[in-house]
Amino acid sequence: MLIARVIGTTVSTIKDEKLVGRKLLIVRQTDEHGEPVGKPYVAIDTVDAGVGDLVLTAGGSSARQTNITKDTPVDAVIMAMIDSLEVGGETVFRKS
């Protein structure tokens, strides 16, 4: 699992039939303090996340393990929204 922030949305009118009706969000991995690292990527949203949300994502074959993404051609999925992060006994993020 990776910590990521939703940074945008994407629209695709022509796509695999198993992806019809699924929200595609642009996310960027963050470190444990919410600072961006790595390149942006697209993930299927299974939890109704939105721009600005800090989320947990899974990639590769693990991305196809949710009820929504089972047997679909996806490589990344948003499967949780983060309410708070505690690192070393300090709360570094709390959803407002």
MODELLER restraints for C-alpha pairs under 7 A, 6 or more apart:
rsr = mdl.restraints
at = mdl.atoms
rsr.add(forms.Gaussian(group=physical.xy_distance, feature=features.Distance(at['CA:1:A'], at['CA:56:A']), mean=6.19, stdev=0.5))
rsr.add(forms.Gaussian(group=physical.xy_distance, feature=features.Distance(at['CA:1:A'], at['CA:57:A']), mean=5.44, stdev=0.5))
rsr.add(forms.Gaussian(group=physical.xy_distance, feature=features.Distance(at['CA:1:A'], at['CA:58:A']), mean=4.82, stdev=0.5))
rsr.add(forms.Gaussian(group=physical.xy_distance, feature=features.Distance(at['CA:2:A'], at['CA:29:A']), mean=6.67, stdev=0.5))
rsr.add(forms.Gaussian(group=physical.xy_distance, feature=features.Distance(at['CA:2:A'], at['CA:56:A']), mean=5.53, stdev=0.5))
rsr.add(forms.Gaussian(group=physical.xy_distance, feature=features.Distance(at['CA:2:A'], at['CA:57:A']), mean=5.20, stdev=0.5))
rsr.add(forms.Gaussian(group=physical.xy_distance, feature=features.Distance(at['CA:2:A'], at['CA:58:A']), mean=6.43, stdev=0.5))
rsr.add(forms.Gaussian(group=physical.xy_distance, feature=features.Distance(at['CA:3:A'], at['CA:29:A']), mean=5.77, stdev=0.5))
rsr.add(forms.Gaussian(group=physical.xy_distance, feature=features.Distance(at['CA:3:A'], at['CA:30:A']), mean=5.66, stdev=0.5))
rsr.add(forms.Gaussian(group=physical.xy_distance, feature=features.Distance(at['CA:3:A'], at['CA:31:A']), mean=6.92, stdev=0.5))
rsr.add(forms.Gaussian(group=physical.xy_distance, feature=features.Distance(at['CA:3:A'], at['CA:55:A']), mean=5.86, stdev=0.5))
rsr.add(forms.Gaussian(group=physical.xy_distance, feature=features.Distance(at['CA:3:A'], at['CA:56:A']), mean=4.86, stdev=0.5))
rsr.add(forms.Gaussian(group=physical.xy_distance, feature=features.Distance(at['CA:3:A'], at['CA:57:A']), mean=6.51, stdev=0.5))
rsr.add(forms.Gaussian(group=physical.xy_distance, feature=features.Distance(at['CA:4:A'], at['CA:27:A']), mean=6.01, stdev=0.5))
rsr.add(forms.Gaussian(group=physical.xy_distance, feature=features.Distance(at['CA:4:A'], at['CA:28:A']), mean=5.21, stdev=0.5))
rsr.add(forms.Gaussian(group=physical.xy_distance, feature=features.Distance(at['CA:4:A'], at['CA:29:A']), mean=4.00, stdev=0.5))
rsr.add(forms.Gaussian(group=physical.xy_distance, feature=features.Distance(at['CA:4:A'], at['CA:30:A']), mean=5.03, stdev=0.5))
rsr.add(forms.Gaussian(group=physical.xy_distance, feature=features.Distance(at['CA:4:A'], at['CA:54:A']), mean=5.77, stdev=0.5))
rsr.add(forms.Gaussian(group=physical.xy_distance, feature=features.Distance(at['CA:4:A'], at['CA:55:A']), mean=5.36, stdev=0.5))
rsr.add(forms.Gaussian(group=physical.xy_distance, feature=features.Distance(at['CA:4:A'], at['CA:56:A']), mean=6.17, stdev=0.5))
rsr.add(forms.Gaussian(group=physical.xy_distance, feature=features.Distance(at['CA:4:A'], at['CA:57:A']), mean=6.90, stdev=0.5))
rsr.add(forms.Gaussian(group=physical.xy_distance, feature=features.Distance(at['CA:5:A'], at['CA:27:A']), mean=5.44, stdev=0.5))
rsr.add(forms.Gaussian(group=physical.xy_distance, feature=features.Distance(at['CA:5:A'], at['CA:28:A']), mean=5.51, stdev=0.5))
rsr.add(forms.Gaussian(group=physical.xy_distance, feature=features.Distance(at['CA:5:A'], at['CA:29:A']), mean=6.45, stdev=0.5))
rsr.add(forms.Gaussian(group=physical.xy_distance, feature=features.Distance(at['CA:5:A'], at['CA:30:A']), mean=6.72, stdev=0.5))
rsr.add(forms.Gaussian(group=physical.xy_distance, feature=features.Distance(at['CA:5:A'], at['CA:52:A']), mean=6.15, stdev=0.5))
rsr.add(forms.Gaussian(group=physical.xy_distance, feature=features.Distance(at['CA:5:A'], at['CA:53:A']), mean=5.67, stdev=0.5))
rsr.add(forms.Gaussian(group=physical.xy_distance, feature=features.Distance(at['CA:5:A'], at['CA:54:A']), mean=4.45, stdev=0.5))
rsr.add(forms.Gaussian(group=physical.xy_distance, feature=features.Distance(at['CA:5:A'], at['CA:55:A']), mean=6.00, stdev=0.5))
rsr.add(forms.Gaussian(group=physical.xy_distance, feature=features.Distance(at['CA:6:A'], at['CA:25:A']), mean=6.70, stdev=0.5))
rsr.add(forms.Gaussian(group=physical.xy_distance, feature=features.Distance(at['CA:6:A'], at['CA:26:A']), mean=5.89, stdev=0.5))
rsr.add(forms.Gaussian(group=physical.xy_distance, feature=features.Distance(at['CA:6:A'], at['CA:27:A']), mean=4.32, stdev=0.5))
rsr.add(forms.Gaussian(group=physical.xy_distance, feature=features.Distance(at['CA:6:A'], at['CA:28:A']), mean=6.62, stdev=0.5))
rsr.add(forms.Gaussian(group=physical.xy_distance, feature=features.Distance(at['CA:6:A'], at['CA:50:A']), mean=6.43, stdev=0.5))
rsr.add(forms.Gaussian(group=physical.xy_distance, feature=features.Distance(at['CA:6:A'], at['CA:51:A']), mean=4.83, stdev=0.5))
rsr.add(forms.Gaussian(group=physical.xy_distance, feature=features.Distance(at['CA:6:A'], at['CA:52:A']), mean=5.29, stdev=0.5))
rsr.add(forms.Gaussian(group=physical.xy_distance, feature=features.Distance(at['CA:6:A'], at['CA:53:A']), mean=5.52, stdev=0.5))
rsr.add(forms.Gaussian(group=physical.xy_distance, feature=features.Distance(at['CA:6:A'], at['CA:54:A']), mean=6.54, stdev=0.5))
rsr.add(forms.Gaussian(group=physical.xy_distance, feature=features.Distance(at['CA:7:A'], at['CA:26:A']), mean=5.65, stdev=0.5))
rsr.add(forms.Gaussian(group=physical.xy_distance, feature=features.Distance(at['CA:7:A'], at['CA:27:A']), mean=5.37, stdev=0.5))
rsr.add(forms.Gaussian(group=physical.xy_distance, feature=features.Distance(at['CA:7:A'], at['CA:28:A']), mean=6.81, stdev=0.5))
rsr.add(forms.Gaussian(group=physical.xy_distance, feature=features.Distance(at['CA:7:A'], at['CA:51:A']), mean=5.32, stdev=0.5))
rsr.add(forms.Gaussian(group=physical.xy_distance, feature=features.Distance(at['CA:7:A'], at['CA:52:A']), mean=6.10, stdev=0.5))
rsr.add(forms.Gaussian(group=physical.xy_distance, feature=features.Distance(at['CA:8:A'], at['CA:25:A']), mean=5.95, stdev=0.5))
rsr.add(forms.Gaussian(group=physical.xy_distance, feature=features.Distance(at['CA:8:A'], at['CA:26:A']), mean=4.82, stdev=0.5))
rsr.add(forms.Gaussian(group=physical.xy_distance, feature=features.Distance(at['CA:8:A'], at['CA:27:A']), mean=6.93, stdev=0.5))
rsr.add(forms.Gaussian(group=physical.xy_distance, feature=features.Distance(at['CA:8:A'], at['CA:51:A']), mean=5.64, stdev=0.5))
rsr.add(forms.Gaussian(group=physical.xy_distance, feature=features.Distance(at['CA:9:A'], at['CA:24:A']), mean=6.27, stdev=0.5))
rsr.add(forms.Gaussian(group=physical.xy_distance, feature=features.Distance(at['CA:9:A'], at['CA:25:A']), mean=4.45, stdev=0.5))
rsr.add(forms.Gaussian(group=physical.xy_distance, feature=features.Distance(at['CA:9:A'], at['CA:26:A']), mean=5.40, stdev=0.5))
rsr.add(forms.Gaussian(group=physical.xy_distance, feature=features.Distance(at['CA:10:A'], at['CA:24:A']), mean=5.71, stdev=0.5))
rsr.add(forms.Gaussian(group=physical.xy_distance, feature=features.Distance(at['CA:10:A'], at['CA:25:A']), mean=5.98, stdev=0.5))
rsr.add(forms.Gaussian(group=physical.xy_distance, feature=features.Distance(at['CA:10:A'], at['CA:26:A']), mean=6.86, stdev=0.5))
rsr.add(forms.Gaussian(group=physical.xy_distance, feature=features.Distance(at['CA:18:A'], at['CA:72:A']), mean=5.96, stdev=0.5))
rsr.add(forms.Gaussian(group=physical.xy_distance, feature=features.Distance(at['CA:22:A'], at['CA:44:A']), mean=6.71, stdev=0.5))
rsr.add(forms.Gaussian(group=physical.xy_distance, feature=features.Distance(at['CA:23:A'], at['CA:44:A']), mean=5.97, stdev=0.5))
rsr.add(forms.Gaussian(group=physical.xy_distance, feature=features.Distance(at['CA:23:A'], at['CA:45:A']), mean=5.53, stdev=0.5))
rsr.add(forms.Gaussian(group=physical.xy_distance, feature=features.Distance(at['CA:24:A'], at['CA:42:A']), mean=6.37, stdev=0.5))
rsr.add(forms.Gaussian(group=physical.xy_distance, feature=features.Distance(at['CA:24:A'], at['CA:43:A']), mean=5.78, stdev=0.5))
rsr.add(forms.Gaussian(group=physical.xy_distance, feature=features.Distance(at['CA:24:A'], at['CA:44:A']), mean=4.89, stdev=0.5))
rsr.add(forms.Gaussian(group=physical.xy_distance, feature=features.Distance(at['CA:24:A'], at['CA:45:A']), mean=6.15, stdev=0.5))
rsr.add(forms.Gaussian(group=physical.xy_distance, feature=features.Distance(at['CA:25:A'], at['CA:42:A']), mean=5.52, stdev=0.5))
rsr.add(forms.Gaussian(group=physical.xy_distance, feature=features.Distance(at['CA:25:A'], at['CA:43:A']), mean=5.48, stdev=0.5))
rsr.add(forms.Gaussian(group=physical.xy_distance, feature=features.Distance(at['CA:25:A'], at['CA:44:A']), mean=6.42, stdev=0.5))
rsr.add(forms.Gaussian(group=physical.xy_distance, feature=features.Distance(at['CA:25:A'], at['CA:45:A']), mean=6.57, stdev=0.5))
rsr.add(forms.Gaussian(group=physical.xy_distance, feature=features.Distance(at['CA:26:A'], at['CA:40:A']), mean=6.44, stdev=0.5))
rsr.add(forms.Gaussian(group=physical.xy_distance, feature=features.Distance(at['CA:26:A'], at['CA:41:A']), mean=5.56, stdev=0.5))
rsr.add(forms.Gaussian(group=physical.xy_distance, feature=features.Distance(at['CA:26:A'], at['CA:42:A']), mean=4.49, stdev=0.5))
rsr.add(forms.Gaussian(group=physical.xy_distance, feature=features.Distance(at['CA:26:A'], at['CA:43:A']), mean=6.40, stdev=0.5))
rsr.add(forms.Gaussian(group=physical.xy_distance, feature=features.Distance(at['CA:27:A'], at['CA:40:A']), mean=5.47, stdev=0.5))
rsr.add(forms.Gaussian(group=physical.xy_distance, feature=features.Distance(at['CA:27:A'], at['CA:41:A']), mean=5.50, stdev=0.5))
rsr.add(forms.Gaussian(group=physical.xy_distance, feature=features.Distance(at['CA:27:A'], at['CA:42:A']), mean=6.09, stdev=0.5))
rsr.add(forms.Gaussian(group=physical.xy_distance, feature=features.Distance(at['CA:27:A'], at['CA:43:A']), mean=6.90, stdev=0.5))
rsr.add(forms.Gaussian(group=physical.xy_distance, feature=features.Distance(at['CA:28:A'], at['CA:36:A']), mean=6.52, stdev=0.5))
rsr.add(forms.Gaussian(group=physical.xy_distance, feature=features.Distance(at['CA:28:A'], at['CA:38:A']), mean=6.79, stdev=0.5))
rsr.add(forms.Gaussian(group=physical.xy_distance, feature=features.Distance(at['CA:28:A'], at['CA:39:A']), mean=6.11, stdev=0.5))
rsr.add(forms.Gaussian(group=physical.xy_distance, feature=features.Distance(at['CA:28:A'], at['CA:40:A']), mean=4.34, stdev=0.5))
rsr.add(forms.Gaussian(group=physical.xy_distance, feature=features.Distance(at['CA:28:A'], at['CA:41:A']), mean=6.31, stdev=0.5))
rsr.add(forms.Gaussian(group=physical.xy_distance, feature=features.Distance(at['CA:29:A'], at['CA:36:A']), mean=5.96, stdev=0.5))
rsr.add(forms.Gaussian(group=physical.xy_distance, feature=features.Distance(at['CA:29:A'], at['CA:37:A']), mean=5.54, stdev=0.5))
rsr.add(forms.Gaussian(group=physical.xy_distance, feature=features.Distance(at['CA:29:A'], at['CA:38:A']), mean=6.02, stdev=0.5))
rsr.add(forms.Gaussian(group=physical.xy_distance, feature=features.Distance(at['CA:30:A'], at['CA:36:A']), mean=4.23, stdev=0.5))
rsr.add(forms.Gaussian(group=physical.xy_distance, feature=features.Distance(at['CA:30:A'], at['CA:37:A']), mean=5.14, stdev=0.5))
rsr.add(forms.Gaussian(group=physical.xy_distance, feature=features.Distance(at['CA:31:A'], at['CA:37:A']), mean=6.59, stdev=0.5))
rsr.add(forms.Gaussian(group=physical.xy_distance, feature=features.Distance(at['CA:33:A'], at['CA:92:A']), mean=5.85, stdev=0.5))
rsr.add(forms.Gaussian(group=physical.xy_distance, feature=features.Distance(at['CA:42:A'], at['CA:76:A']), mean=6.92, stdev=0.5))
rsr.add(forms.Gaussian(group=physical.xy_distance, feature=features.Distance(at['CA:43:A'], at['CA:76:A']), mean=4.63, stdev=0.5))
rsr.add(forms.Gaussian(group=physical.xy_distance, feature=features.Distance(at['CA:43:A'], at['CA:77:A']), mean=4.75, stdev=0.5))
rsr.add(forms.Gaussian(group=physical.xy_distance, feature=features.Distance(at['CA:43:A'], at['CA:78:A']), mean=6.12, stdev=0.5))
rsr.add(forms.Gaussian(group=physical.xy_distance, feature=features.Distance(at['CA:44:A'], at['CA:76:A']), mean=6.40, stdev=0.5))
rsr.add(forms.Gaussian(group=physical.xy_distance, feature=features.Distance(at['CA:44:A'], at['CA:77:A']), mean=4.68, stdev=0.5))
rsr.add(forms.Gaussian(group=physical.xy_distance, feature=features.Distance(at['CA:44:A'], at['CA:78:A']), mean=6.04, stdev=0.5))
rsr.add(forms.Gaussian(group=physical.xy_distance, feature=features.Distance(at['CA:45:A'], at['CA:77:A']), mean=6.07, stdev=0.5))
rsr.add(forms.Gaussian(group=physical.xy_distance, feature=features.Distance(at['CA:45:A'], at['CA:78:A']), mean=4.93, stdev=0.5))
rsr.add(forms.Gaussian(group=physical.xy_distance, feature=features.Distance(at['CA:46:A'], at['CA:68:A']), mean=6.78, stdev=0.5))
rsr.add(forms.Gaussian(group=physical.xy_distance, feature=features.Distance(at['CA:46:A'], at['CA:78:A']), mean=5.92, stdev=0.5))
rsr.add(forms.Gaussian(group=physical.xy_distance, feature=features.Distance(at['CA:46:A'], at['CA:79:A']), mean=5.71, stdev=0.5))
rsr.add(forms.Gaussian(group=physical.xy_distance, feature=features.Distance(at['CA:47:A'], at['CA:78:A']), mean=6.94, stdev=0.5))
rsr.add(forms.Gaussian(group=physical.xy_distance, feature=features.Distance(at['CA:47:A'], at['CA:79:A']), mean=6.15, stdev=0.5))
rsr.add(forms.Gaussian(group=physical.xy_distance, feature=features.Distance(at['CA:47:A'], at['CA:80:A']), mean=6.31, stdev=0.5))
rsr.add(forms.Gaussian(group=physical.xy_distance, feature=features.Distance(at['CA:49:A'], at['CA:81:A']), mean=6.87, stdev=0.5))
rsr.add(forms.Gaussian(group=physical.xy_distance, feature=features.Distance(at['CA:53:A'], at['CA:81:A']), mean=7.00, stdev=0.5))
rsr.add(forms.Gaussian(group=physical.xy_distance, feature=features.Distance(at['CA:54:A'], at['CA:81:A']), mean=6.15, stdev=0.5))
rsr.add(forms.Gaussian(group=physical.xy_distance, feature=features.Distance(at['CA:54:A'], at['CA:82:A']), mean=5.58, stdev=0.5))
rsr.add(forms.Gaussian(group=physical.xy_distance, feature=features.Distance(at['CA:55:A'], at['CA:78:A']), mean=6.63, stdev=0.5))
rsr.add(forms.Gaussian(group=physical.xy_distance, feature=features.Distance(at['CA:55:A'], at['CA:80:A']), mean=5.63, stdev=0.5))
rsr.add(forms.Gaussian(group=physical.xy_distance, feature=features.Distance(at['CA:55:A'], at['CA:81:A']), mean=4.32, stdev=0.5))
rsr.add(forms.Gaussian(group=physical.xy_distance, feature=features.Distance(at['CA:55:A'], at['CA:82:A']), mean=5.23, stdev=0.5))
rsr.add(forms.Gaussian(group=physical.xy_distance, feature=features.Distance(at['CA:56:A'], at['CA:78:A']), mean=5.94, stdev=0.5))
rsr.add(forms.Gaussian(group=physical.xy_distance, feature=features.Distance(at['CA:56:A'], at['CA:79:A']), mean=6.09, stdev=0.5))
rsr.add(forms.Gaussian(group=physical.xy_distance, feature=features.Distance(at['CA:56:A'], at['CA:80:A']), mean=5.13, stdev=0.5))
rsr.add(forms.Gaussian(group=physical.xy_distance, feature=features.Distance(at['CA:56:A'], at['CA:81:A']), mean=6.27, stdev=0.5))
rsr.add(forms.Gaussian(group=physical.xy_distance, feature=features.Distance(at['CA:56:A'], at['CA:82:A']), mean=6.91, stdev=0.5))
rsr.add(forms.Gaussian(group=physical.xy_distance, feature=features.Distance(at['CA:57:A'], at['CA:76:A']), mean=6.67, stdev=0.5))
rsr.add(forms.Gaussian(group=physical.xy_distance, feature=features.Distance(at['CA:57:A'], at['CA:77:A']), mean=5.41, stdev=0.5))
rsr.add(forms.Gaussian(group=physical.xy_distance, feature=features.Distance(at['CA:57:A'], at['CA:78:A']), mean=4.50, stdev=0.5))
rsr.add(forms.Gaussian(group=physical.xy_distance, feature=features.Distance(at['CA:57:A'], at['CA:79:A']), mean=5.89, stdev=0.5))
rsr.add(forms.Gaussian(group=physical.xy_distance, feature=features.Distance(at['CA:58:A'], at['CA:76:A']), mean=5.65, stdev=0.5))
rsr.add(forms.Gaussian(group=physical.xy_distance, feature=features.Distance(at['CA:58:A'], at['CA:77:A']), mean=5.50, stdev=0.5))
rsr.add(forms.Gaussian(group=physical.xy_distance, feature=features.Distance(at['CA:58:A'], at['CA:78:A']), mean=6.78, stdev=0.5))
rsr.add(forms.Gaussian(group=physical.xy_distance, feature=features.Distance(at['CA:59:A'], at['CA:75:A']), mean=5.27, stdev=0.5))
rsr.add(forms.Gaussian(group=physical.xy_distance, feature=features.Distance(at['CA:59:A'], at['CA:76:A']), mean=4.32, stdev=0.5))
rsr.add(forms.Gaussian(group=physical.xy_distance, feature=features.Distance(at['CA:59:A'], at['CA:77:A']), mean=6.54, stdev=0.5))
rsr.add(forms.Gaussian(group=physical.xy_distance, feature=features.Distance(at['CA:60:A'], at['CA:75:A']), mean=4.77, stdev=0.5))
rsr.add(forms.Gaussian(group=physical.xy_distance, feature=features.Distance(at['CA:60:A'], at['CA:76:A']), mean=6.46, stdev=0.5))
rsr.add(forms.Gaussian(group=physical.xy_distance, feature=features.Distance(at['CA:61:A'], at['CA:75:A']), mean=6.96, stdev=0.5))
rsr.add(forms.Gaussian(group=physical.xy_distance, feature=features.Distance(at['CA:63:A'], at['CA:69:A']), mean=6.97, stdev=0.5))
rsr.add(forms.Gaussian(group=physical.xy_distance, feature=features.Distance(at['CA:63:A'], at['CA:74:A']), mean=6.59, stdev=0.5))
rsr.add(forms.Gaussian(group=physical.xy_distance, feature=features.Distance(at['CA:63:A'], at['CA:75:A']), mean=5.78, stdev=0.5))
rsr.add(forms.Gaussian(group=physical.xy_distance, feature=features.Distance(at['CA:63:A'], at['CA:76:A']), mean=5.18, stdev=0.5))
rsr.add(forms.Gaussian(group=physical.xy_distance, feature=features.Distance(at['CA:63:A'], at['CA:77:A']), mean=5.15, stdev=0.5))
rsr.add(forms.Gaussian(group=physical.xy_distance, feature=features.Distance(at['CA:64:A'], at['CA:70:A']), mean=4.76, stdev=0.5))
rsr.add(forms.Gaussian(group=physical.xy_distance, feature=features.Distance(at['CA:64:A'], at['CA:71:A']), mean=6.33, stdev=0.5))
rsr.add(forms.Gaussian(group=physical.xy_distance, feature=features.Distance(at['CA:64:A'], at['CA:72:A']), mean=6.57, stdev=0.5))
rsr.add(forms.Gaussian(group=physical.xy_distance, feature=features.Distance(at['CA:64:A'], at['CA:74:A']), mean=6.58, stdev=0.5))
rsr.add(forms.Gaussian(group=physical.xy_distance, feature=features.Distance(at['CA:83:A'], at['CA:94:A']), mean=5.80, stdev=0.5))
rsr.add(forms.Gaussian(group=physical.xy_distance, feature=features.Distance(at['CA:83:A'], at['CA:95:A']), mean=5.07, stdev=0.5))
rsr.add(forms.Gaussian(group=physical.xy_distance, feature=features.Distance(at['CA:84:A'], at['CA:93:A']), mean=5.11, stdev=0.5))
rsr.add(forms.Gaussian(group=physical.xy_distance, feature=features.Distance(at['CA:84:A'], at['CA:94:A']), mean=4.20, stdev=0.5))
rsr.add(forms.Gaussian(group=physical.xy_distance, feature=features.Distance(at['CA:84:A'], at['CA:95:A']), mean=6.09, stdev=0.5))
rsr.add(forms.Gaussian(group=physical.xy_distance, feature=features.Distance(at['CA:85:A'], at['CA:91:A']), mean=5.73, stdev=0.5))
rsr.add(forms.Gaussian(group=physical.xy_distance, feature=features.Distance(at['CA:85:A'], at['CA:92:A']), mean=5.67, stdev=0.5))
rsr.add(forms.Gaussian(group=physical.xy_distance, feature=features.Distance(at['CA:85:A'], at['CA:93:A']), mean=4.97, stdev=0.5))
rsr.add(forms.Gaussian(group=physical.xy_distance, feature=features.Distance(at['CA:85:A'], at['CA:94:A']), mean=6.60, stdev=0.5))
rsr.add(forms.Gaussian(group=physical.xy_distance, feature=features.Distance(at['CA:86:A'], at['CA:92:A']), mean=5.71, stdev=0.5))
